[in-house]
Each structure stands twice: as C-alpha cells, then as structure tokens.
Amino acid sequence: MKSRFEEKREKSMAQISAAALKVFSEVGYDKASIRLISKEANVALGLLYNYFPSKEALLENILSSCFGETLFLAMPEEEKEKLTLPDFIRQLVKKVKLNQSIWKLYFNLKFQNSITKELEEITQKPLQYTLQLLEYFLMEAAVPFPSLEAKLIWASLNGLITQYILEDNYPLDDMAYLLISKYERR
C-alpha cells in the first residue's frame, strides 16, 4: 500500500506531465518553457523542478509512459499472444484517438532538429517493438516477406495517424478498415 506522500507525489507528477504534454503538443517542444508548464499545471516552479530537473527529463517521462501504453509495451504477454493484425490496427486507432496529444507531440518532435540522441532512442524503442509485433503477426499469417510487409504497414499506419492529427475530420476509422481489409483476405 502506498503512503499518502507517495500518492500525493504520483498525483503531482501526473498533473505536471499532463500539463507538459498539453503545452508541448500545442506550442511545440522548442517553444515550451518550464515556466509555461508550471503555470499550466498550476504548481510552483520549484515543485516542478523537484520532480523533473529539466524540460528534457519531463519530455522523456512523457514519451516513455505514453508510448509504452499506446504502442502495446505495457500490455501483458498473454494478451499480446491473442492479438491478430486486424485487432492490433483497431486497438492502435482507438489509442491514437484517445491520445491525440502524444501523437501530435511525436510528429512535432520528428521534425525538430533540437531533439537529443537520448530522446530519439526513447521514441525508437516502442516503434521497433511495434515493427517486431507486426512482423510476428505477418509470420503467423504466412505473409511473404514479413519484415518488409511490417515496415509497409507501419508506414501506412504512420501516414494515417499523421493525416488524422493534421487534418480535421480525417476518416481514420474508414482508412483503418481499408487497411485491415487488405490483410483479412489473406
């Protein structure tokens, strides 16, 4: 059982992380300041620094936790084994729709030159895992060239997610259905 102090600490960190995610996705990582995040979180600047020593540490925390959840890293192994490629695509689309801010942040970061190697590694780990998961689904379905096909599916999903984030009223569900239909026929 957690102590009151631990619960309060976790609540404060979650509040700060949520505020930072909002600020990063709205104004971009480069333009975001710790002061702006502190104001958005409605916490003292010193408290924010108590939990996160830098803007980069805060971003690292957000990316690690959000991508872990969104890209199935946090899913128990027995649940992953039950997934199929169509299930994966449906669940990813659902998670993207529920977590638009993290995807907006991710795409903003991809096009900023100021991202450090360490942060690049944080974003690459879940994506590499996703490619491995896609490749596994394709091998199970006896699809030729599963490694290349996994990259093609991820590029398609990446494009769909990008369009959804950038374009109002983008038919993400319909596009995902079209992609799924190509693999359900096999």
C-alpha positions as CSV (number, residue, x, y, z in Angstrom):
1,M,0.0,0.0,0.0
2,K,1.2,3.4,-0.9
3,S,1.8,6.1,1.7
4,R,-0.1,9.4,1.4
5,F,3.2,11.0,0.5
6,E,3.7,8.6,-2.4
7,E,0.1,9.1,-3.6
8,K,0.5,12.9,-3.5
9,R,3.8,12.7,-5.3
10,E,2.4,10.5,-8.1
11,K,-0.7,12.8,-8.4
12,S,1.6,15.8,-8.7
13,M,3.8,14.2,-11.3
14,A,0.8,13.1,-13.3
15,Q,-0.6,16.6,-13.1
16,I,2.7,18.1,-14.3
17,S,3.1,15.5,-17.0
18,A,-0.4,16.1,-18.3
19,A,0.2,19.9,-18.4
20,A,3.5,19.4,-20.1
21,L,2.0,17.1,-22.7
22,K,-0.6,19.8,-23.4
23,V,1.9,22.6,-23.7
24,F,4.4,20.6,-25.8
25,S,1.7,19.5,-28.2
26,E,0.2,23.0,-28.5
27,V,3.3,25.2,-28.7
28,G,6.0,22.6,-29.6
29,Y,8.8,21.3,-27.5
30,D,11.3,24.1,-28.5
31,K,8.9,26.9,-27.6
32,A,7.6,25.4,-24.4
33,S,9.2,26.6,-21.2
34,I,9.3,25.1,-17.7
35,R,7.6,28.3,-16.5
36,L,4.7,27.9,-19.0
37,I,4.3,24.2,-18.0
38,S,4.3,25.2,-14.3
39,K,1.6,27.7,-15.0
40,E,-0.5,25.2,-16.9
41,A,-0.1,22.6,-14.2
42,N,-0.9,25.2,-11.5
43,V,2.1,24.2,-9.5
44,A,5.0,26.2,-8.2
45,L,8.1,26.3,-10.4
46,G,10.2,24.8,-7.5
47,L,7.8,21.9,-7.1
48,L,8.1,21.1,-10.8
49,Y,11.9,21.2,-10.6
50,N,11.6,18.9,-7.6
51,Y,10.0,16.2,-9.7
52,F,11.7,16.9,-13.1
53,P,15.1,18.5,-13.2
54,S,14.8,19.7,-16.8
55,K,12.4,20.1,-19.7
56,E,14.1,17.2,-21.3
57,A,13.6,14.9,-18.3
58,L,9.9,15.9,-18.4
59,L,9.6,15.0,-22.1
60,E,11.5,11.8,-21.5
61,N,9.0,10.8,-18.8
62,I,6.0,11.6,-21.0
63,L,7.3,9.8,-24.0
64,S,8.3,6.7,-22.0
65,S,4.9,6.4,-20.3
66,C,2.7,7.4,-23.2
67,F,4.4,5.4,-25.9
68,G,4.7,2.4,-23.7
69,E,0.9,2.4,-23.3
70,T,-0.1,3.5,-26.8
71,L,2.2,1.1,-28.6
72,F,1.4,-2.0,-26.6
73,L,4.6,-2.2,-24.5
74,A,2.5,-2.2,-21.3
75,M,0.3,-5.0,-22.5
76,P,0.7,-8.3,-20.7
77,E,2.3,-11.1,-22.8
78,E,-0.7,-13.3,-22.7
79,E,-2.9,-10.6,-24.2
80,K,-0.3,-9.9,-26.9
81,E,-0.4,-13.5,-27.9
82,K,-4.1,-13.3,-28.5
83,L,-3.9,-10.3,-30.8
84,T,-4.2,-10.5,-34.5
85,L,-3.1,-7.9,-37.1
86,P,-6.7,-6.5,-37.5
87,D,-7.1,-6.4,-33.7
88,F,-3.7,-4.5,-33.4
89,I,-4.8,-2.0,-36.0
90,R,-8.2,-1.4,-34.4
91,Q,-6.7,-1.0,-31.0
92,L,-3.9,1.3,-32.2
93,V,-6.5,3.5,-33.9
94,K,-8.6,3.6,-30.7
95,K,-5.5,4.5,-28.7
96,V,-4.5,7.2,-31.1
97,K,-7.9,8.8,-31.0
98,L,-7.8,8.7,-27.1
99,N,-4.2,10.1,-27.0
100,Q,-4.1,12.7,-29.8
101,S,-1.8,15.0,-27.8
102,I,1.1,12.4,-27.6
103,W,0.9,11.8,-31.3
104,K,0.8,15.5,-32.1
105,L,3.9,15.9,-29.9
106,Y,5.6,12.9,-31.5
107,F,5.2,14.3,-35.0
108,N,6.3,17.7,-33.9
109,L,9.4,16.2,-32.4
110,K,10.2,14.2,-35.5
111,F,10.7,17.4,-37.4
112,Q,12.7,19.3,-34.9
113,N,16.4,19.3,-35.1
114,S,17.0,20.0,-31.4
115,I,16.0,16.6,-30.2
116,T,18.8,14.8,-28.5
117,K,20.0,11.3,-29.3
118,E,18.7,10.1,-25.9
119,L,15.1,11.3,-26.7
120,E,15.4,9.8,-30.2
121,E,16.2,6.4,-28.6
122,I,13.1,6.8,-26.3
123,T,10.8,7.2,-29.4
124,Q,12.6,4.4,-31.3
125,K,12.3,1.6,-28.8
126,P,8.5,1.4,-28.9
127,L,8.5,1.8,-32.7
128,Q,11.0,-1.0,-33.0
129,Y,8.8,-3.1,-30.8
130,T,5.8,-2.3,-32.9
131,L,7.6,-3.4,-36.0
132,Q,8.5,-6.7,-34.3
133,L,4.9,-7.2,-33.3
134,L,3.7,-6.5,-36.8
135,E,6.3,-8.9,-38.2
136,Y,5.1,-11.6,-35.8
137,F,1.5,-11.2,-36.9
138,L,2.6,-11.5,-40.6
139,M,4.8,-14.5,-40.0
140,E,1.8,-16.2,-38.2
141,A,-0.3,-15.5,-41.2
142,A,2.4,-16.8,-43.6
143,V,2.6,-13.5,-45.4
144,P,5.6,-13.4,-47.7
145,F,8.5,-11.0,-46.7
146,P,7.1,-10.3,-43.2
147,S,9.8,-7.9,-42.3
148,L,9.3,-5.7,-45.3
149,E,5.5,-6.0,-45.1
150,A,5.7,-4.9,-41.4
151,K,7.5,-1.8,-42.5
152,L,4.9,-1.1,-45.2
153,I,2.0,-1.5,-42.7
154,W,3.8,0.8,-40.2
155,A,4.4,3.4,-42.9
156,S,0.7,3.2,-43.8
157,L,-0.4,3.5,-40.2
158,N,2.1,6.3,-39.6
159,G,0.7,8.1,-42.6
160,L,-2.9,7.6,-41.4
161,I,-2.1,8.9,-38.0
162,T,-0.3,11.9,-39.4
163,Q,-3.3,12.8,-41.6
164,Y,-5.6,12.3,-38.6
165,I,-3.5,14.6,-36.4
166,L,-3.1,17.3,-39.1
167,E,-6.4,17.2,-40.8
168,D,-9.8,17.9,-39.3
169,N,-12.4,15.3,-40.0
170,Y,-10.0,12.8,-41.4
171,P,-11.7,9.4,-41.7
172,L,-9.2,7.4,-39.6
173,D,-11.7,4.6,-38.8
174,D,-12.6,4.2,-42.5
175,M,-9.0,4.2,-43.6
176,A,-8.0,1.7,-40.9
177,Y,-10.9,-0.5,-42.1
178,L,-9.5,-0.4,-45.7
179,L,-6.0,-1.3,-44.4
180,I,-7.5,-4.1,-42.3
181,S,-9.5,-5.5,-45.2
182,K,-6.3,-6.0,-47.2
183,Y,-4.9,-8.3,-44.6
184,E,-8.1,-10.1,-43.6
185,R,-8.4,-11.5,-47.1
186,R,-5.1,-13.3,-46.8
